[in-house]
Amino acid sequence: MIRWTFSAQWRQRADKRLLCDAVASLTHLDARGQALMVDVGGKADTAREAEARGEVVMRPETAELIRTGAAAKGDVLAVARLAGIMGAKRTADLIPLCHPIPLTSSEIHFEWAESGTTLVIRAVARTVAKTGVEMEALTAVSVAALTIYDMCKAVDRGMRIDGVRLIRKSGGKSGPYEAE
C-alpha cells in the first residue's frame, strides 16, 4: 500500500510537470491551465486567408439525387453553400474562445471525386484582422457537410463526413502554412 501511494504521488507529480509544459505551449490556457481568450489587442491588422477541405461519402443513389437536383428537400448544394457561408460568419458563436472577426470573403466550392460518390467541399475565408481565419474556413466546411447530411439523411443515413482539415493559410505572425 505504501509503495502504491508513493508510486501514485510520483506519477501525479510527473503528470503535473508534463501538463505544465503542455500548458505553456497552448495559447488558450493560462499558467494554471484555465481557459482564456488570447489578447490580440497589440497585434496589427493584416490580410489573412485560410482554406479548409472535407468530404461527404455517400451511396451512388444519393449522389445522383444531389447531382440531378431531385432531393426531396431541394437544391442540396445551394443550401449547403449558404449554410457554410453562414457558419463561417457565426464561428465565434460556436467555438468558445474564437475571436469574432470581420470576414471580407467566404467561399464554398463543391467537386465530385473520381469515385462519383464522394463530394469534396472546399471553403476559403478571408479577412483583414488581428487574428486568423482558420476556424472560419473549418467551420464553413463542417456546416456545409452537416447540411448535406441533413438534407439527404432520409435516403442515406450511412453518409460519412471525412477528412475535415486545414489545407493552407497565409498572413499573420506565424506566416504561411501548407498541408502536405
Buried (B, 14 or more C-beta within 10 A) or exposed (E): EEEEEEEEEEEEEEEEEEEEEEBEEEEEBEEEEEEEEBEBEEEEEBEBBBBBBBBBBBBEEBBBBBBEEEBEEEEBBEBBBBBBBBBBBBBBEEEEEBBEBEBBEBBBBBEEEEEEBBBBBBBBBBBEBBBBBBBBBBBBBBBBBBBBBBBBEEBBEEBEBEBBEBBBBBBBEEEEBEEE
